[in-house]
Amino acid sequence: MTLGEAEIQQFLGLAQRGTEEKEREKALVSLRRGLQHPETQQAFILLEGSMRTLVGLLTSNQALLQLEAARCLHELSHSEQSAVAEACLPATSYLLTYLSSHSSDFIELCLYTLGNLIVESEAVRRQLLPQGIVPSLAACIQSPHLTVLEALGYALSQLLQAKEAPEAIIPSVLGSTLPQHILQLLQPGPKLNLGVAVEFAWCLHYIICSQVNNALLISHGCLSTLGLLLLDMAGAVQRTEDARMELLACPVLRCLSNLLTEAAVEVVGGPNQLEDERVVAALFILLQFFLQKQPSLLPEGLWLLNNLTANSPSFCTSLLSMDLIEPLLQLLPVSNVVSVLVLTVLCNVAEKGPAYCQRLWPGPLLPCLIGTLAFSDTEVVGHSLELLQLLFLYQPETAEAFLQQSGLQVLERHQEAAQLQDRVHALQKTALHR
């Protein structure tokens, strides 16, 4: 039910001055239920003295009243109006203080409330930083309570997504103990909690995307931790049909993909790096799982495979030695986006030279490529032309087989396409004058 100004005043008055604690608590419960409605939230923030009274109840020495006042603030924090979030500014320092409370339920409530307020208002974020939100969150991450850790992950992820985060927030986070603790919480094993891991994997993703100091994360063992987590996820999907695993897969794949774009990353060997064959095998287990259960995640896995193979002959060798070209080709019909990524990975392999092209041939690759030339999507066709050009260059027998399988006739349909005609003519010339 929505509440008007008079009812809000009445409930606040009872909560503040009621003669019995039960009566005071009941008044705050009624106010909280009313604050679930946007109309009541607006009326509340426009009522003079309302927030001052609520903060007074939040700081009272009666635990039940404190908890109900915090629940009222939590309802206000759900508002999508920045004015409501900013009306809660007088409460933020207390919410931070209570993160060191003895009650895990109370800490969890304060964290979710702070997370919601952070999303809606830059003014709230500006106030929280000098009030010490980063050290407060760093202290909280050592909590033994999983519900607190999950709430902390939520609040931190909201903070890290702020538009000003790369300049104003992430340097402080990287300078704290949070990164080491986040990586500990992502260590695979019996203590790994999926809900907590999902929240902190997204936190790590936002930090990595900022590119503030990814070298620091790599020095803390971020690549190896994520690589081990990838192996653990592959094992989990083989053992069970836990649909929630896809929630963790997405941020982990993105973290690895983005870390591998760092210019100075040497991905193979060494304590802070990745083991090629195991990572490739795990990635293909996940790709098969996505194909069956969650095709929308296929591009995430293929983007990681692209980044692994782009500059690493050893990852390309793993792909060939484990006979994974055919499973890769089976993904071509899924979508144009997936086709482009599959073809990009195959180009990465072919670019490594004659020895690699020799191992791509013979097999199903050429018929599949001739099939993709029938696609209407110019990006897919363009990548197919690029791969064929590499094969013709490094493995001339491919060009001969291409002519025998009516490849030139298929090419003719793209001769008039402005984006493709130069590449089509170049390929025709290479095929005919090898």
N, C-alpha and C positions, 0 to 999 in steps of 0.2 A: 504493500500500500504506500502511496505517496503521502508525504507530510507537508503541511503548510507551516508558515512562520510561527504561528501561535503554538502548534503542537511541538515543533522543535524546541521552542523556548520552555515549554512545559516539561519535556523529557530532560532537557539539560538542567533545569531547576531542580527536578526530583533527584537526578543523578548527583548533583552537587550538594544538595541540602537535605535530602531525605533522611528520615530518622533511623531507618533500618537499612543495613547493607543489602539485604535481599531486594528491598524496594528500589534502591539506587541502581543495583545491577540490572533489574528488570527494565528500568527506564532506559538504560543504555542499550539493552537488547532490542527494545522497540525502536530506538533511534537508528541502530545499525540496520535493521530490516528496512526502515524507510530510506536509508542512504543507498540502498541498492538501485534506487530509481533516479535518473538524471534530474528530474524536476526537484526532488528533495535536495539533491547535491547542490543545485544552483541556489535554492532558497537558503540552505545552510551557510554557504560562503558569503551570501549577501547580508546575513543577519549579524549585526554588530556584536562582537564579543564571543561569538559561538566557538571560533577556533581557540581563543584564549581559554575558554572553559574546558574544552576537550583536552587541550594540552595539560591543563591543571589536573584533570582526572588521570591522564596518562602518567603523570609524575607523582600520583598519590602513593601512599604507603600501603594501600590495600590491593593485594595481588589480583583479585577477581575484577575489581573496577579498572585496574591498569589494563588487564587483558581485553576487557570489553571496549575500552577507549581505543586500544590499538586496533581492534577489529573494525571499529567505526572509521578510523583512518584508512584501514585497508580497503573498505568499501569506497571511500572517497578517491583512493589511488587508482581505482578501476576506470575513473572518468576519462574520456577522450578529450576533454576540454583542458587546455593548458592553464586556464584561469583557476580551475579546481586544484590542479597540482600545485600551483604557486600559492594558493591559499594555505596549503599544508607546510609551507616553508618554516613556520615557527616550530614545527614538530621534528624536523630532520635531525637536529643535533641530539635530541633525546632518543630517536630511533637508532642512531649510531651508537650512543652510549649503551643502550640495552642489548647490543650485539655481544656484550660481555656478561649478559645475564646468566643465571644458573639454570633457567628453564629453556630446554631445547625447543619447545613449542612456541615460546615467546620470541626466541631468536629467529625461528623460521618465519613467523608472522612479520617481524620487523624487516627481514630480508626481502620477502615478496613485496611488501609495501614500498620499500626503497626502490626495488627494481621497477615497479609500476610507475612511480613518480619520476624516475630517471628518464623513462621513455618519453614522457609527455612534456617535459619542461627543461629547456636549457638553463633557466634561472635556478632550478633545483640542482642541476649538475654543477653549475658555477659555485653554488653555496657548499655543496657536499665536498668538493675537492679540498678547500682550505680547512674544512672541518675534520678532514682525515679519513675519508672513506676508504682510500686504498690501504693504509695500515690496518684499519678496522677489519676489512675483508681478509687481509693477509693473516690476521690473528684468528679469524673464524675458520679458516680452511683447515686448521688443525683439530677441528671438532670430531669426536668419534661418532656423531649422529649422522646417518645417511640423509635424513630428511633436511637437516641443516645444510649439509654439503650441496644437495640438489638445489635448495633455495639460494645458496650462495652462488652457485654456477649461473642460475637465472639472473640474479642481480648484477653479477660481473659481466655477463654477456650483454645486458642492456647498456651498461656503462661503456663497453668496448665498441658498441655500434654507433655511438654518438658521432655526429659529423666532425666534431672538434677532437675526437679521440686520438688521432695520430700525433697531434701537436701537444695536447693538454693532458691526456690521460695515459696513453700506452707507455710513454717513457717512464712514468712513475710506477706503473705495473711491472715493467721489465726490471726496474731498479729494486723491486721488493722481492720477497721470498715466494711470491705467487707462482712464477713459472715453474720452479722446481717442484712445488707441491702439486701443481696441475699435472705435470708429467708423472709424478708418483701415482696420482689417482687414475692415470691412463695405463699404468703397467698391467699387462694381462696376467691373469691368475685367478685363484679362487676368491680373492678379495675384491675383484673388479665388480662394481655395481653398475648395471646398464644405464639407469636413470642419471646417476652422477656423471658417468663417463660421457654420455651424450651432451649434457650441459657444458662440461669442460672442454670437450672436443670442439664445440662451436666457439667457446672462448679462445681457444688456441687458433682456430681458423681466422677470427677477426684480428688477432695480434699479428699473425703471419701476413695477412692481406695488407696490413698497414705498412709493411716493409720497413718498420722503424729500426729493428736490429735482429734480423733473422739469423745472423751469424752467431749471436749469443744463444739463441734457442738451439741451434745445431751443436754448439759447444756443450750444452747441457744434455745432449743425447736425444734431442727431439726426433731426429730421423730414425734412429734405431728403435726408439720406443714405439713410434707409429708403425714402423715395419713389423715389429713383433705383434702389435695389436692387429694389423692386417692378417697375419698368419693365424692369430687366435680367432678372428672373425670367420675366416675360411673354415677352420675346424668346427666352429659352432654351427655354421649353416649346413655342414655335412652331417652333424649329429642330430640336429633338431630343425623344426620348421618355425622357429621363433621369429615371427614377423617383425618384432621390434628391432631385430638386428640391423634392418635397413636404416633405422633412425641414427645408428652410430656410424654405419658405412659412409653415409654422405659426407659428414664433416671430416672424417679421417682421410677419405680419398682426396678431398679438397686440400687438406693440410699438406699431405704428401706432394700432390701435384704442384702446389704453389711454392713449397720449399725447393723443389727440384728445378724451378725456373731461376733460382739464385745463380748468378754467373759463376761463382767460385765453388759451387758444391761438387765435390768428388763423391759420387754416390756409392761406389763399390769398394768393399774392403774397409778395414779400420773399425775401431770400436763405436764410432758415431755414425756409421753408415749402413748401407743395405746389402743383404746377401741376394745376389741376382736370381738364381734359380728358384729359391724358395718363395721369394716375393712374386715372381712371374706366375708360378704354379698357384699360389694363393689368389692372385688377382683373377686368374681364369676360373677358379672355383666360384668366386664371387660373381663374375660375369655370367656364368651359367645360371646361378641362383637368381640374378636380376632378370635374366631372359625369361625365366619361368614365373617369378613372383613380382618383380618391380622393374619393368622395362625402362621406366623414366630415369633409373640410376645407371643405365648402361653408358651414357655419355661421360658420367663422372669416372667410371672405371677405365674407359678407353682414353680419356684425357690423361690419366695417370700413366697408362701404358705408352702413350705418345711421349710424355715427358721423360719416361725411363729410357726409351729407345732412341730419342733424338740425338743424344751425344754419347751414347754408351754402346760400343761394339759388343761388350759382354752381355748386356741385356738382349741385344739382337740375336746373339749366338744362342742364348737360353731359349728364346722363342723358336728357333729352328731346331735345336737339338731335342726339345721336348715335343716336337711335332704339333705345334700349336697354330700353324698357319691355317689349316683346314677349319678348326673351331672358330677362328677369327673370321674366315670367309663366310661362315654360316650366319654371322650377324648382319651381313650386307642388306638383306631384305627388310630389316626392322624399321628403318626410317632413313631419310636423307642425312640427318645429323649424324646418325650412327655410321652410315656408309662413308661419309667424309672422314670421320675419325679412324675407321678401319683402314681406309686407303692411305691416310697420312702415316699410320704406323707402318704399313707395308712399304711406303716410300722411304721411311727412316731406315728400314732394313736394306732396301735395294741401294740406297745412297752409299752404303758402306763398301760397295765395290763388287768386282767380278765373283769373288769367292762366295759372297752372300747371295747374289743373283743366281749362281749355279745351284745353290741349295733350295731356292724358291721354285726351281724348275727341274724336271717336269712335274706335273700335278694338276690340281683343279684351278690353279690361279688364273691361267689364261682364259679358259671358258667363262670364269666368273667376271673377269675384266671386260670381255666382249659383251657379256650380259649387262654390265653397268653402263656401257656405251649406249644402251637402248633407253636409259633413264632420261627423263625430261629436265631434271635438275642440272643446271650448268656447273654448279660447284662440284657435284659428284662426278660428272663427265670430265671436268677439268683435272681433278685428282687422278682419275683413271688414265688420262692422257699422259700425265706427268710420270706415273708409275710405268706405263708401257714404254715411254721414251728411255727410262733408266734400264729397263729390261733389254730393250733392243741394243742399247749401248754396250752393256756389260755381258749380255748373253744372246748373241746374234741368232741362235736357233729359235728364239722366241719370235723374232720377226718373220721367219720362214713359216712357222706354225700359224702365226697370225694371218698371213696371206692365204694359207690353205683352209683356214676356218672362216673365210669370207669376211675378215676383219675390215678390209678396205670399204666394202659395201656398207657396213655399219657406220664407218667413219663419215661417209658421204652425207648423212643426214644432219651433220653438225657443221658442214662447210660454210653455211650462210650465217651461223651464229656469231655475232660481232665479238663476243668475249672469248670464243673458242677457235675461230678460223685460223689464226696464226699457228696455234698449237697443233691443230688438225693437219695443216699443210706440212708443218715440220715433221710430224709423225709419218705422214704418207711418204715424204721424201726419204726419211731414215729407213722405212720398211722396204722401199723399192730400190734404194741405192746402198744397201748394206755391204 
